[in-house]
Each structure stands twice: as structure tokens, then as C-alpha cells.
Amino acid sequence: MDDRLTRPATPATAAAGGAARRAAAPAGAPLAHDLDAHLRASGLLRPGDAVLVAISGGVDSLTLLHLLRFALPDWRLRVVAAHFDHRMRPGSDADARWLAGVCRAWDVPLESAVAEPGLRSEAAAREVRYRFLREAAARRGADAIATAHQLDDQAETVLFRAARGTGLAGLAGIPARRGDVVRPLLPFRRAQIEAYARAMRLRWLEDPTNSAADYARNRIRREVLPVLEELAPGAAVALARLADHARAAEAAWDALVADAARDAVIAESEGAAELATARFLRYPSEVQARLLRSLLRRHGSAPGRAGTRAALEFISSGGSGAQLHLPGGVRLRREFDRIVVATAPRPDTPEGRPALLPGADPGAAEAVLAGRRIAVRWGPEPVADAGASESFDPDALHFPLELRSWRPGDRIRLAVGTKKLKKLFAERRVPRSARARVPIVAEVGGRILWAVGVARAAEAVPSPHGPALHITVRDVEHG
């Protein structure tokens, strides 16, 4: 076992120490009193609750287990511990055995499991860990799952997300409660927790990966936050307070969007919803964006900023019958004075999955047309990429554009006049079986700009010295 890990020498000595702690804990460090007051004010737990405590062996989780097991006798909590061995570092199996000894000494039932095979990413580990915790809670009849996130974790989370450009929801950080998961230690500093652990003479494990410099969160914890505390004492507390403000603001936004939805969403079923266009457009743009994202998520699409912007531009312009296809198999369709949100044909249909070009700023995307993967790149400068290329006057375009398959009724304006794509395909001897795989660049309102490899519209031609949008399309499978 790694000598850097601190722990009881044997289960017997741990049991003896546990008996002394049981007598001393109620009158112990101030953290016990403050936690009692916090739980009563917040309602995170109720007297008599069965609580499954997630333990890793670190100081935070062992302190939480000790507090709930010994320091709150009036609460009569029924405490169960749960440990999941991710097998992501050497020695984790020995840590699990040591924790089993601690739980026996403290007379705490233990639920444990091992990842099979060993996990390789934090995201995968988190997903499997929480699945195990919920299954263990169900087996034990637990009322809540308690994790040991604390205020410094909150500050690190908010700072990291802010640096990555998160929105208001991201700044809300770690919630004190999410469903059946509660975080009783969230208002308390790491120093308070360690002070309690030392006062109770607890021993804990030190995870060597917590000091690894190649983890961004570790560097924030060990390098960035200490500097911030020097420059602005109380920075961690201020960051946690920012999370509280962001969470309150998000709750207010949710209430406002719910009111807007009751007004603007005039019908909704399992597969579709209808928006009254005029009512929807009365609301400020941020309310529109939040309402639209909420509606699209319920029907299977989760657009980012570019997708949301494209959808909003589609709603505010274009004629009846126009359609916009979004990731996740969802489409918007204009029908006179309303917008219909509906499940689109699945990607294995000839129509496939289109790609959106939300504006003239440089970007890239991928479409699936009749099972054929098509990459598209665009921007104000020529794209250094193999494939077919065309240039357009961005001021003559109505964004968003989309790269899609042809649809019955599509027409393109050529120098000799407009012509149906179906007829043009026949003239250019494009086989019927290949037509669904021809990439079409079009405005979402329906105007065809380019049938790649077949014809370019005689519209939106850039002037020699004016701005240009360069679009390059290539077949992914064949370069």
C-alpha cells in the first residue's frame, strides 16, 4: 500500500478510536453544530431518513460519513455507506478493503462495487458511479444519496466553467439537491472539514491523482485559487455566492419561460408542438431562445448557440411551407401563422441528416445524405480543402443555409430561367438512385443556391472586389 495514505493501523484500533469518537463527536468541532443548523434550514434531510453516503476515502467523504453517523444524534439518521472502485489507478482495490474496515469499525453497512472493466474517462466513471449509487439506494430503501461536495469544489467548478465560456446555467455550479442526491457540506470550506477531521482524529486516504498537474481541476485548486485568494481574499466564497445568484436567476428565468410557453405554445403532443408565431415573437430574444431550446429538448434536439440562432432566424423570416431540419431528428415547419415542431425523418431515410450553415462566419459541419457522409466548410476566405467549391455574395443570402438532399418541388434559378431539380437531374443524366445523394445548398426558405456537381444558381454571385462566402463540400468516405 502507498505510504502516503494515512489510515488506522488495524480494524481493532479503528474500532477503539471509533468508540471514543462516538462519545466526543456531538460536542466536537463547530462544523457539527453548523451542519445541524444548515440541514434544519435547508430541508435537505429529515429526521429519521435513511441516507446512503458516497465515500471515496478522502477527507471530505469520511468526514461527512462521520458527521451523519455520530455527530447528529437528534436526527436518528439510518446511515449506509457506498463505495465504487473505478479501477482507474493502481492500489484502488486496497483502498476499498481499507474502507470496508472503517465501516465495520463504525458499525456502518457498506455497499460496494467494482468497475468491470476499468474505466478510462471521468465522464464514464461518473455515469457508472451514479448508476451504482442509485441501485444501492434502492436496495437499501434510502431516502437520499449524500455526496461530500463542499464550497471549494463549488468555487473550482464555477471558475472552470466561467473560463470555458459557460452561460448562466453553468455558473449555477453544483446544486445542493438534484433529485435524490443531496450535498450537505456544500456551504462549508475545505479547511472547516479538515479541522473537524483533525479534531475527531480521523484518518483518510490521499488520492495521488489529486496532485497530478495534468488535470485542469487540480491546477485550479492548487495554483489558480490560491493566487485569487491572495489578490481578493474570500474569492472562493465569492465564487460560491455567484453560483447561488446564478441559480436564483435561472429559477426566475424558468418561471418566466414557463409563462411564455403557456401563452405561445398552443398545442403539444408526444410527437409535435405548435407555436403561435406572432405571440412567440412578442417576447425578448433571450426568452425566445430559452423557450425554443426547452421545446426542442422535449422533442429530441439539443441545439447549441449556432443551432438556436438559426432556428430563431427561421421563425422570424420565410414563407409558409418552409422547413428547417435540426440535429436529433427534429424539424421546424412554417404553417401560416404558426411554427410546427415535429420529429423529422430518421437519418436512415433518403433525406438523412442535413447540416446547418448559420452565418458567414467560418465554420464546418457534416451531413448524412442517403447514408453518405458529406463534410461542408465555409467562411469569408477560400477553404483549403479538397472538394467542390462555390462562392456566394453573403449580403444576398438569407441565413441560415442548409446542406441537404433534394426534395420534390425544388427549383433552381439558372441563367436561362428557373428549372425543377428533377428535370435538371434528368438532363444531366443523374441516375434516380443517385439523386438523393447529391448535396443541395439552400436557404431554409427553399431557395436553391447550388446542386453540388450539377449546377449553381445564377443568384447571389459575389462581385470581384466585394465580400464572398466560400463553401466547400466533399464526400467524407472518398475524401
C-alpha positions as CSV (number, residue, x, y, z in Angstrom):
1,M,0.0,0.0,0.0
2,D,1.2,3.5,-0.8
3,D,3.0,5.0,2.3
4,R,1.4,8.4,1.5
5,L,-2.0,7.0,2.5
6,T,-2.9,7.7,6.2
7,R,-5.2,5.1,7.8
8,P,-5.9,3.2,11.0
9,A,-3.3,0.6,11.7
10,T,-5.9,-2.2,12.1
11,P,-9.7,-2.6,12.3
12,A,-9.3,-3.2,16.0
13,T,-7.5,0.2,16.7
14,A,-10.1,1.8,14.4
15,A,-12.9,0.3,16.5
16,A,-11.3,1.6,19.7
17,G,-10.9,5.1,18.2
18,G,-14.5,4.9,16.9
19,A,-15.8,4.3,20.4
20,A,-14.0,7.4,21.7
21,R,-15.3,9.4,18.7
22,R,-18.9,8.4,19.4
23,A,-18.7,9.9,22.8
24,A,-16.8,13.1,21.7
25,A,-18.4,13.9,18.3
26,P,-21.6,15.7,19.5
27,A,-19.5,18.2,21.4
28,G,-16.8,18.3,18.7
29,A,-15.7,20.9,16.2
30,P,-18.1,23.8,15.3
31,L,-18.8,22.1,11.9
32,A,-21.3,19.6,13.6
33,H,-23.4,22.5,15.0
34,D,-23.3,24.4,11.8
35,L,-24.3,21.3,9.8
36,D,-27.2,20.7,12.1
37,A,-28.4,24.3,11.6
38,H,-27.9,24.1,7.8
39,L,-29.9,20.8,7.5
40,R,-32.8,22.2,9.5
41,A,-32.9,25.4,7.4
42,S,-32.4,23.7,4.0
43,G,-34.6,20.6,4.4
44,L,-32.0,18.5,2.6
45,L,-32.6,15.7,5.1
46,R,-35.4,14.9,7.5
47,P,-35.1,13.3,11.0
48,G,-35.2,9.5,10.6
49,D,-34.1,9.5,7.0
50,A,-32.2,6.6,5.6
51,V,-29.1,8.1,3.9
52,L,-26.7,6.4,1.5
53,V,-23.4,8.3,1.8
54,A,-21.0,8.0,-1.1
55,I,-17.5,7.5,0.2
56,S,-14.2,7.6,-1.7
57,G,-11.9,7.5,1.4
58,G,-10.9,11.2,1.1
59,V,-11.3,13.6,4.0
60,D,-14.5,15.1,2.7
61,S,-16.5,11.9,2.3
62,L,-15.2,10.3,5.5
63,T,-16.0,13.5,7.4
64,L,-19.5,13.5,6.0
65,L,-20.0,9.9,7.0
66,H,-18.7,10.5,10.5
67,L,-20.9,13.6,10.9
68,L,-24.1,11.9,9.8
69,R,-23.2,8.7,11.8
70,F,-22.1,10.2,15.1
71,A,-22.5,14.0,15.3
72,L,-26.2,14.4,14.8
73,P,-27.9,12.1,17.4
74,D,-31.1,14.0,17.4
75,W,-31.7,13.3,13.7
76,R,-31.7,9.5,14.2
77,L,-30.4,9.0,10.7
78,R,-30.0,5.5,9.3
79,V,-26.7,5.7,7.6
80,V,-25.3,3.4,4.9
81,A,-22.0,3.9,3.1
82,A,-21.4,3.2,-0.6
83,H,-18.0,2.9,-2.3
84,F,-17.4,2.4,-6.1
85,D,-14.0,1.3,-7.1
86,H,-13.4,2.8,-10.6
87,R,-10.1,0.8,-11.0
88,M,-8.6,3.9,-12.7
89,R,-5.3,3.8,-10.7
90,P,-3.1,1.2,-9.0
91,G,-4.0,0.4,-5.4
92,S,-7.7,1.2,-5.6
93,D,-8.6,-2.3,-4.5
94,A,-6.6,-1.9,-1.3
95,D,-8.4,1.4,-0.7
96,A,-11.7,-0.4,-1.0
97,R,-10.6,-3.0,1.6
98,W,-9.5,-0.3,4.0
99,L,-12.8,1.5,3.7
100,A,-14.6,-1.8,4.4
101,G,-12.6,-1.9,7.7
102,V,-13.6,1.6,8.6
103,C,-17.2,0.9,8.0
104,R,-17.1,-2.2,10.2
105,A,-15.4,-0.2,13.0
106,W,-18.0,2.5,12.7
107,D,-20.8,0.0,12.5
108,V,-22.0,1.4,9.2
109,P,-23.4,-1.0,6.5
110,L,-21.4,-0.8,3.3
111,E,-22.5,-1.2,-0.4
112,S,-19.6,-1.7,-2.7
113,A,-18.9,-2.4,-6.4
114,V,-16.0,-2.6,-8.8
115,A,-15.9,-1.3,-12.4
116,E,-15.6,-4.1,-14.9
117,P,-13.5,-3.4,-16.9
118,G,-11.6,-0.5,-15.6
119,L,-12.9,2.9,-16.7
120,R,-10.8,5.3,-18.8
121,S,-12.6,8.7,-18.5
122,E,-14.0,10.9,-15.8
123,A,-17.3,11.1,-17.7
124,A,-17.7,7.4,-17.9
125,A,-16.7,7.0,-14.3
126,R,-19.3,9.5,-13.1
127,E,-22.1,7.9,-15.1
128,V,-21.4,4.4,-13.8
129,R,-20.8,5.6,-10.3
130,Y,-24.2,7.4,-10.1
131,R,-25.9,4.4,-11.6
132,F,-24.4,2.2,-8.8
133,L,-25.4,4.7,-6.1
134,R,-29.0,4.8,-7.2
135,E,-29.2,1.0,-7.4
136,A,-27.6,0.7,-4.0
137,A,-30.0,3.3,-2.6
138,A,-32.9,1.4,-4.0
139,R,-31.7,-1.9,-2.4
140,R,-31.3,-0.2,1.0
141,G,-34.6,1.8,0.8
142,A,-32.6,5.1,1.2
143,D,-34.4,8.4,1.2
144,A,-31.4,10.3,-0.1
145,I,-27.9,9.9,-1.6
146,A,-25.4,12.2,0.1
147,T,-22.2,13.2,-1.6
148,A,-19.4,15.3,0.0
149,H,-19.0,18.2,-2.4
150,Q,-18.1,21.3,-0.5
151,L,-17.6,25.1,-1.0
152,D,-14.1,24.9,-2.5
153,D,-15.4,22.3,-5.0
154,Q,-18.2,24.8,-5.9
155,A,-15.7,27.6,-6.4
156,E,-13.5,25.5,-8.6
157,T,-16.4,24.4,-10.7
158,V,-17.7,27.9,-11.2
159,L,-14.3,29.2,-12.1
160,F,-13.5,26.4,-14.5
161,R,-16.9,26.8,-16.3
162,A,-16.5,30.6,-16.5
163,A,-13.1,30.2,-18.1
164,R,-14.6,27.9,-20.7
165,G,-17.4,30.4,-21.5
166,T,-20.4,28.9,-19.9
167,G,-23.8,30.6,-19.7
168,L,-25.8,31.4,-16.6
169,A,-26.9,27.8,-16.0
170,G,-23.2,26.7,-15.9
171,L,-22.4,29.4,-13.4
172,A,-25.0,27.9,-11.1
173,G,-22.4,25.2,-10.4
174,I,-23.2,22.2,-8.2
175,P,-26.8,22.2,-6.8
176,A,-27.4,21.4,-3.2
177,R,-30.1,18.9,-4.4
178,R,-30.7,17.2,-7.7
179,G,-33.4,14.6,-7.4
180,D,-32.5,12.2,-4.7
181,V,-28.8,13.4,-4.5
182,V,-28.1,15.9,-1.7
183,R,-24.8,17.7,-0.8
184,P,-25.0,18.6,2.9
185,L,-21.4,20.0,3.0
186,L,-21.8,22.5,0.1
187,P,-21.8,25.7,2.3
188,F,-18.6,24.7,4.1
189,R,-14.9,25.3,3.3
190,R,-12.4,22.5,2.9
191,A,-10.5,24.0,5.9
192,Q,-13.5,23.6,8.1
193,I,-13.9,20.0,7.1
194,E,-10.3,19.2,7.7
195,A,-10.4,21.0,11.1
196,Y,-13.3,18.7,12.1
197,A,-11.4,15.6,10.9
198,R,-8.4,16.5,12.9
199,A,-10.5,17.3,16.0
200,M,-12.1,13.9,15.7
201,R,-8.7,12.3,15.0
202,L,-10.0,10.9,11.7
203,R,-7.6,9.3,9.2
204,W,-8.3,9.3,5.5
205,L,-6.8,8.4,2.1
206,E,-5.0,10.8,-0.1
207,D,-5.7,10.1,-3.8
208,P,-2.3,10.7,-5.6
209,T,-4.2,11.8,-8.7
210,N,-5.4,14.9,-6.8
211,S,-1.9,16.3,-7.1
212,A,-1.4,15.4,-10.8
213,A,-0.6,18.6,-12.8
214,D,-2.2,17.3,-16.0
215,Y,-5.7,17.6,-14.6
216,A,-7.2,21.1,-15.1
217,R,-9.2,21.0,-11.9
218,N,-6.1,20.1,-9.9
219,R,-4.3,23.2,-11.2
220,I,-7.2,25.4,-10.4
221,R,-7.3,24.0,-6.9
222,R,-3.5,24.1,-6.3
223,E,-2.4,27.2,-8.3
224,V,-5.2,29.4,-9.5
225,L,-7.5,29.7,-6.5
226,P,-4.6,30.4,-4.0
227,V,-3.5,33.3,-6.2
228,L,-7.1,34.6,-6.4
229,E,-7.3,34.4,-2.6
230,E,-4.1,36.5,-2.4
231,L,-5.4,39.1,-4.8
232,A,-9.0,39.1,-3.5
233,P,-9.4,37.5,0.0
234,G,-12.6,35.4,0.1
235,A,-12.5,34.7,-3.6
236,A,-13.7,31.1,-3.1
237,V,-16.7,32.2,-1.0
238,A,-17.5,34.9,-3.6
239,L,-17.5,32.4,-6.4
240,A,-19.8,30.1,-4.4
241,R,-22.1,33.1,-3.8
242,L,-22.0,33.8,-7.6
243,A,-23.3,30.3,-8.1
244,D,-26.2,31.0,-5.6
245,H,-27.1,34.2,-7.5
246,A,-26.9,32.4,-10.9
247,R,-29.1,29.6,-9.6
248,A,-31.7,32.1,-8.3
249,A,-31.6,33.9,-11.7
250,E,-32.1,30.6,-13.5
251,A,-35.1,29.9,-11.4
252,A,-36.6,33.3,-12.3
253,W,-35.9,32.6,-16.0
254,D,-37.6,29.2,-15.7
255,A,-40.7,30.8,-14.3
256,L,-40.7,33.5,-17.0
257,V,-40.2,30.9,-19.8
258,A,-43.0,28.7,-18.3
259,D,-45.4,31.7,-18.5
260,A,-44.3,32.4,-22.1
261,A,-44.8,28.7,-23.0
262,R,-48.4,28.8,-21.7
263,D,-49.0,31.8,-23.9
264,A,-47.1,30.9,-27.2
265,V,-47.3,27.0,-27.3
266,I,-50.8,26.5,-28.5
267,A,-50.7,22.7,-28.8
268,E,-48.3,19.9,-27.9
269,S,-48.4,16.1,-28.2
270,E,-45.8,13.4,-27.9
271,G,-44.5,13.9,-31.4
272,A,-45.1,17.5,-32.2
273,A,-45.8,21.0,-30.8
274,E,-47.2,24.2,-32.3
275,L,-46.1,27.8,-31.6
276,A,-48.2,30.8,-32.4
277,T,-45.6,32.8,-34.3
278,A,-46.8,36.3,-33.5
279,R,-47.2,35.6,-29.8
280,F,-43.7,34.0,-29.7
281,L,-42.0,36.9,-31.4
282,R,-43.5,39.4,-28.9
283,Y,-41.1,38.1,-26.3
284,P,-37.5,39.4,-25.9
285,S,-34.9,37.4,-27.8
286,E,-33.5,35.7,-24.7
287,V,-36.9,34.4,-23.7
288,Q,-37.5,33.2,-27.3
289,A,-34.2,31.3,-27.2
290,R,-34.8,29.7,-23.8
291,L,-38.4,28.7,-24.7
292,L,-37.3,27.3,-28.1
293,R,-34.4,25.3,-26.6
294,S,-36.8,23.9,-23.9
295,L,-39.3,22.9,-26.5
296,L,-36.7,21.3,-28.8
297,R,-35.2,19.3,-26.0
298,R,-38.5,17.8,-25.1
299,H,-38.8,16.6,-28.7
300,G,-35.3,15.2,-29.1
301,S,-33.0,18.0,-30.2
302,A,-30.4,19.9,-28.2
303,P,-29.1,22.7,-30.3
304,G,-26.1,24.8,-29.4
305,R,-25.8,28.6,-29.8
306,A,-25.5,28.3,-33.6
307,G,-28.4,26.0,-34.0
308,T,-30.6,28.1,-31.7
309,R,-29.7,31.2,-33.6
310,A,-30.5,29.5,-36.9
311,A,-33.9,28.3,-35.6
312,L,-34.8,31.8,-34.4
313,E,-33.9,33.3,-37.7
314,F,-36.0,30.7,-39.4
315,I,-39.0,31.5,-37.2
316,S,-38.8,35.3,-37.8
317,S,-38.5,35.0,-41.6
318,G,-39.6,32.9,-44.6
319,G,-42.9,31.8,-46.0
320,S,-45.4,29.1,-45.2
321,G,-44.2,25.6,-46.0
322,A,-40.6,26.3,-45.4
323,Q,-38.8,23.7,-43.2
324,L,-35.6,23.7,-41.1
325,H,-34.0,20.4,-40.0
326,L,-32.2,20.3,-36.7
327,P,-29.9,17.7,-35.1
328,G,-31.6,15.0,-33.2
329,G,-34.2,14.2,-35.9
330,V,-36.4,17.3,-35.3
331,R,-37.6,19.8,-37.8
332,L,-39.4,23.2,-37.7
333,R,-42.1,23.8,-40.3
334,R,-43.8,27.1,-41.0
335,E,-47.6,26.8,-41.5
336,F,-49.1,30.3,-42.0
337,D,-49.3,31.9,-38.5
338,R,-47.7,29.0,-36.6
339,I,-44.5,27.1,-36.3
340,V,-44.7,23.3,-36.0
341,V,-42.0,21.4,-34.2
342,A,-42.1,17.8,-35.2
343,T,-40.0,14.6,-35.4
344,A,-38.2,14.6,-38.7
345,P,-37.5,11.5,-40.9
346,R,-34.8,9.4,-39.3
347,P,-31.2,9.6,-40.6
348,D,-31.6,6.2,-42.4
349,T,-34.2,7.7,-44.8
350,P,-33.1,9.2,-48.1
351,E,-33.4,12.7,-46.6
352,G,-30.9,11.8,-43.9
353,R,-29.5,14.4,-41.6
354,P,-28.9,17.9,-43.0
355,A,-26.2,20.3,-41.8
356,L,-26.8,23.9,-40.9
357,L,-24.7,26.9,-42.0
358,P,-25.9,29.6,-39.5
359,G,-24.0,32.5,-40.9
360,A,-21.0,33.9,-42.8
361,D,-18.5,33.3,-40.0
362,P,-16.1,30.4,-40.6
363,G,-17.5,27.0,-39.7
364,A,-17.7,23.3,-40.5
365,A,-20.4,20.6,-40.2
366,E,-21.3,17.2,-41.5
367,A,-24.5,15.9,-43.1
368,V,-25.7,12.4,-43.9
369,L,-27.4,12.1,-47.3
370,A,-28.9,8.7,-48.1
371,G,-26.2,7.1,-45.9
372,R,-23.4,9.2,-47.5
373,R,-21.4,11.4,-45.1
374,I,-20.8,14.8,-46.5
375,A,-18.5,17.4,-45.0
376,V,-19.0,21.1,-45.5
377,R,-16.8,24.0,-44.6
378,W,-17.5,27.7,-45.2
379,G,-16.1,31.2,-44.4
380,P,-15.1,34.6,-45.9
381,E,-11.8,33.1,-47.1
382,P,-11.4,30.2,-49.6
383,V,-11.4,26.9,-47.8
384,A,-8.2,24.9,-48.1
385,D,-9.9,21.6,-48.5
386,A,-10.3,19.1,-51.3
387,G,-13.8,19.0,-52.8
388,A,-16.3,21.0,-54.8
389,S,-16.3,24.8,-54.1
390,E,-18.5,27.7,-54.9
391,S,-18.6,31.4,-53.7
392,F,-21.7,33.5,-52.9
393,D,-22.4,37.1,-52.0
394,P,-23.2,36.9,-48.3
395,D,-25.3,40.1,-48.4
396,A,-27.6,38.4,-50.9
397,L,-28.3,35.4,-48.7
398,H,-30.9,34.7,-46.1
399,F,-29.3,32.7,-43.3
400,P,-29.3,30.0,-42.1
401,L,-28.4,27.9,-45.1
402,E,-28.6,24.1,-45.0
403,L,-26.8,21.3,-46.8
404,R,-29.4,18.6,-47.6
405,S,-30.9,16.2,-50.1
406,W,-33.2,17.4,-52.8
407,R,-36.9,17.5,-52.2
408,P,-39.8,17.1,-54.6
409,G,-40.7,20.5,-56.0
410,D,-37.2,22.0,-55.6
411,R,-36.4,24.6,-58.2
412,I,-33.2,26.4,-59.1
413,R,-32.8,29.7,-61.0
414,L,-30.4,29.3,-63.8
415,A,-29.3,31.9,-66.4
416,V,-32.0,30.6,-68.7
417,G,-34.7,30.7,-66.1
418,T,-36.0,28.5,-63.2
419,K,-36.0,24.8,-63.6
420,K,-37.1,21.9,-61.4
421,L,-34.2,19.9,-60.0
422,K,-35.9,16.7,-61.1
423,K,-35.8,17.9,-64.7
424,L,-32.3,19.2,-64.3
425,F,-31.1,15.8,-63.0
426,A,-32.7,14.1,-66.0
427,E,-31.0,16.5,-68.4
428,R,-27.6,16.0,-66.7
429,R,-28.1,12.2,-66.6
430,V,-28.0,11.9,-62.8
431,P,-29.4,8.4,-62.1
432,R,-32.5,8.2,-60.0
433,S,-30.7,6.1,-57.4
434,A,-28.0,8.8,-57.0
435,R,-30.2,11.9,-56.8
436,A,-30.8,11.6,-53.0
437,R,-27.0,11.7,-52.5
438,V,-26.5,15.0,-54.4
439,P,-25.7,17.7,-51.8
440,I,-28.0,20.7,-52.1
441,V,-27.1,24.1,-50.6
442,A,-30.2,26.0,-50.0
443,E,-31.8,28.7,-47.8
444,V,-34.2,27.3,-45.3
445,G,-36.9,29.3,-47.0
446,G,-36.4,26.9,-50.0
447,R,-34.3,28.9,-52.5
448,I,-31.7,26.6,-54.0
449,L,-28.2,28.0,-54.4
450,W,-26.2,25.0,-55.5
451,A,-26.8,21.4,-56.5
452,V,-23.2,20.3,-55.9
453,G,-21.7,18.7,-59.0
454,V,-24.8,19.6,-61.1
455,A,-25.5,23.3,-61.2
456,R,-25.0,26.6,-59.4
457,A,-27.8,29.1,-59.2
458,A,-27.5,32.3,-61.2
459,E,-28.1,34.3,-57.9
460,A,-26.0,35.6,-55.1
461,V,-22.9,35.9,-57.3
462,P,-20.2,37.9,-55.5
463,S,-18.7,40.9,-57.1
464,P,-15.0,40.8,-57.9
465,H,-14.0,43.1,-55.1
466,G,-16.9,42.6,-52.7
467,P,-17.3,40.1,-49.8
468,A,-17.8,36.4,-50.5
469,L,-18.9,33.3,-48.7
470,H,-16.8,30.4,-49.9
471,I,-18.4,26.9,-49.4
472,T,-16.6,23.7,-50.0
473,V,-18.3,20.3,-50.0
474,R,-16.7,16.9,-50.0
475,D,-17.5,13.2,-49.6
476,V,-16.1,12.1,-46.3
477,E,-15.7,8.4,-47.3
478,H,-14.0,9.3,-50.5
479,G,-12.0,12.4,-49.5
